[in-house]
Amino acid sequence: MSLLQIHNVNKSFAGLKALTNVNLSVKEGSVHAIIGPNGAGKSTLLNCLIGKLQPDIGTVMFQDKSLLGLTPHEINQAGVARVFQTPEIFGDLSLRENVMIPTLARRDGAFKVNCWSRVDSQAEIGEKAESLLEDVGLIGKKDEMAGSLSRGDKRRLELAMCLVQEPKLLLLDEPTAGMSRADTNNTIDLLKKIGERGITKVIIEHDMHVVFSLASKVSVLAQGTVIAEGAPEDMKSDARVQEAYLGGAHL
């Protein structure tokens, strides 16, 4: 069963086509990777999925309901969460507070830092936040300021901030960008652990080690068009993919 369906999506900027007739189907419970060289349109496509951009034509369906015309927070409330390429956290708040805040965003549609009094079950939300911090390996730092974390730990915190929203679909934009190999491998292990929750994931990633470690299906974008799609090992040896990656240098 497809959780996310993208049909004939096109997007242009000042006459320059960024996406051309993009079609994707993401199976519920799967890990679907979107790869491609720089400028292929990957981030543009992701922004069309979260409401930051609107396609010129085409449809984006989530659980058989259109996401077009919805604001980012409405899409979030529908069950779609996104992990950005650069971790987006509240650096001057504790890790525990960072994880509590998205619960309010999911309910009210905006981040409201000083509104704990509006929440009837603050203690329950705090307990849930601590449980998730334990899941991502950060419980020992729950009272530290988030801005002091390493990049790898900031990514773990951001994942906890997404998980507290109980999303059905998690979009990850280069989740290991700028990480050491050790942090990358730790992030892979964490995403595998998250996979046990049954959350469907769409990953945009340049690191093929990450793709082949996690993805059940890969779609390849080049010049705004899907040129190949299939199992990771099939994409690795596909001539069209090799050409898109300039002779396979990235594979």
C-alpha positions as a printed Julia matrix, in Angstrom:
251×3 Matrix{Float64}:
  0.0    0.0     0.0
  1.36   3.42   -0.99
  1.5    5.99    1.79
  2.82   8.78   -0.43
  2.09   9.24   -4.13
  3.67  11.92   -6.3
  2.23  12.23   -9.79
  3.45  14.38  -12.67
  4.99  17.07  -10.44
  6.58  19.98  -12.28
  8.29  23.04  -10.83
 10.04  25.93  -12.58
 11.88  29.01  -11.35
 12.01  31.99  -13.72
 11.52  29.67  -16.67
 14.16  27.18  -15.53
 12.7   23.71  -14.95
 13.71  22.23  -11.59
 11.31  19.26  -11.72
  9.8   17.66  -14.82
  7.01  15.07  -14.65
  8.24  13.52  -11.4
  6.38  10.37  -10.37
  7.09   8.49   -7.13
  5.21   5.98   -5.01
  6.4    5.36   -1.45
  5.21   2.13    0.12
  4.0    2.25    3.7
  6.68   1.04    6.13
  9.48   1.31    3.57
 12.72   3.3     3.48
 12.72   5.09    0.11
 15.93   6.89   -0.86
 16.08   9.7    -3.4
 19.56  10.17   -4.81
 21.12  12.2    -7.6
 23.91  14.65   -8.39
 23.91  18.23   -7.14
 21.22  20.28   -8.85
 19.09  17.24   -9.64
 16.03  18.73   -7.91
 16.03  16.62   -4.74
 15.57  19.46   -2.25
 13.01  21.14   -4.52
 10.98  17.94   -4.52
 11.23  17.66   -0.73
 10.07  21.25   -0.35
  7.05  20.46   -2.52
  6.19  17.63   -0.14
  6.22  19.78    3.01
  4.38  22.81    1.61
  7.37  25.12    1.44
  6.94  25.16   -2.34
  3.86  24.51   -4.46
  4.25  22.53   -7.71
  3.28  24.3   -10.93
  1.32  21.2   -11.89
  0.96  17.7   -10.51
 -0.37  16.07   -7.35
  1.08  15.06   -4.0
 -1.11  12.59   -2.1
 -0.52  11.41    1.47
 -2.85   8.71    2.76
 -4.99   9.38   -0.33
 -5.43  13.05    0.59
 -3.86  15.94   -1.29
 -1.14  17.95    0.45
 -1.27  20.75   -2.12
 -2.35  24.08   -0.73
 -1.68  23.05    2.86
  0.73  25.03    5.02
  3.84  23.31    6.45
  2.29  23.06    9.91
 -0.91  21.57    8.48
  1.16  18.95    6.67
  3.03  18.3     9.92
 -0.25  17.85   11.77
 -1.34  15.38    9.08
  1.55  13.12   10.09
  4.59  14.25    8.09
  7.79  15.28    9.89
 11.05  16.49    8.37
 14.68  16.32    9.5
 16.6   19.16    7.88
 20.09  19.01    6.38
 21.29  21.36    9.13
 19.79  20.36   12.49
 17.09  22.83   13.55
 16.92  22.95   17.32
 16.45  25.52   20.08
 20.04  26.02   21.19
 19.26  28.02   24.33
 16.8   25.44   25.69
 17.5   22.11   27.34
 17.27  18.87   25.4
 14.16  17.94   27.38
 12.47  21.24   26.49
 13.43  20.83   22.83
 11.62  17.5    22.65
  8.56  18.8    24.5
  7.97  21.79   22.2
  7.01  19.9    18.99
  4.13  18.27   20.86
  2.57  21.73   21.04
  3.4   22.43   17.41
  1.64  19.25   16.36
 -1.45  20.27   18.31
 -1.55  24.05   17.82
  0.21  24.54   14.5
  3.09  26.71   15.73
  6.05  26.57   18.08
  5.15  28.37   21.31
  8.02  28.33   23.75
  6.35  29.91   26.79
  2.99  28.18   26.86
  3.41  25.18   29.15
  0.47  26.45   31.22
 -1.82  25.63   28.29
 -0.96  21.95   28.45
 -3.01  19.86   30.84
 -0.55  16.95   30.8
  2.81  18.71   31.06
  4.21  15.96   33.25
  3.12  13.31   30.78
  4.74  15.21   27.9
  7.94  15.54   29.93
  7.99  11.82   30.62
  7.51  11.08   26.93
 10.34  13.47   26.06
 12.67  11.73   28.47
 11.71   8.32   27.1
 12.62   9.44   23.58
 15.87  10.99   24.76
 16.72   7.62   26.25
 15.85   5.92   22.94
 18.27   8.16   21.02
 21.01   7.89   23.64
 20.8   11.41   25.08
 19.01  10.92   28.41
 22.2   11.7    30.32
 22.24  15.18   28.77
 18.54  15.99   29.17
 19.14  19.16   31.2
 22.04  20.49   29.1
 21.57  23.34   26.63
 21.07  21.95   23.13
 23.46  24.44   21.56
 26.4   22.76   23.27
 25.86  19.4    21.53
 28.07  17.92   18.83
 26.63  17.74   15.31
 25.9   14.04   15.7
 24.06  14.59   18.98
 22.13  17.52   17.51
 20.91  15.13   14.82
 19.86  12.63   17.49
 17.99  15.4    19.31
 16.24  16.49   16.13
 15.15  12.91   15.5
 13.68  12.76   19.01
 11.86  16.04   18.27
 10.35  14.39   15.2
  9.46  11.12   16.93
  7.58  12.86   19.74
  5.1   13.99   17.07
  4.37  10.33   16.22
  4.68  10.89   12.44
  3.52   8.39    9.86
  6.09   9.71    7.36
  9.59  10.96    8.19
 11.46  12.99    5.56
 15.24  13.18    6.04
 17.31  15.66    4.04
 20.92  14.38    4.08
 20.73  13.25    7.74
 24.46  12.46    7.92
 25.8   15.59    6.17
 29.0   16.86    7.79
 29.32  13.9    10.14
 32.37  11.79   10.81
 32.19   8.15    9.72
 31.65   7.11   13.34
 28.73   9.54   13.77
 27.36   8.44   10.4
 27.38   4.79   11.45
 25.74   5.7    14.77
 23.04   7.59   12.86
 22.48   4.6    10.58
 22.03   2.39   13.65
 19.61   4.9    15.16
 17.54   5.1    11.96
 17.39   1.3    11.86
 16.13   1.35   15.43
 13.52   3.95   14.47
 12.52   1.65   11.62
 11.3   -0.82   14.2
  8.5    1.65   14.95
  7.13   1.12   11.44
  7.57   4.75   10.4
  7.84   5.21    6.63
 10.98   7.15    5.68
 12.06   9.11    2.62
 15.79   9.87    2.66
 17.69  12.29    0.44
 21.33  11.36    0.71
 24.65  11.66   -1.14
 26.47   9.07    0.97
 25.9    5.74   -0.76
 27.02   3.91    2.38
 23.95   5.35    4.1
 21.66   4.58    1.15
 22.74   0.96    0.82
 22.58   0.46    4.59
 19.0    1.67    4.93
 17.0    1.88    1.71
 14.59  -0.75    0.46
 13.98   1.24   -2.75
 15.92   3.97   -4.56
 14.74   6.64   -6.99
 17.38   8.48   -9.0
 16.84  12.11  -10.0
 18.88  13.82  -12.71
 18.09  17.25  -14.14
 14.73  17.24  -12.39
 13.56  13.89  -13.79
 13.41  10.39  -12.35
 15.75   8.42  -14.61
 15.8    5.11  -12.71
 14.12   3.36   -9.83
 14.48   0.04   -8.08
 16.33  -1.97   -5.46
 19.6   -0.41   -4.18
 21.87  -3.07   -5.72
 20.14  -2.71   -9.1
 20.63   1.05   -9.05
 24.29   0.65   -8.19
 24.93  -1.16  -11.47
 22.43   0.73  -13.66
 24.15   2.42  -16.63
 21.85   5.47  -16.42
 22.76   5.98  -12.8
 26.46   5.57  -13.53
 26.21   8.23  -16.22
 24.28  10.63  -13.94
 27.02  10.27  -11.35
 29.77  11.05  -13.84
 31.05   7.53  -14.35
 30.03   6.25  -10.96
 32.52   8.29   -8.94
 29.98   8.69   -6.1
 28.89   5.02   -6.1
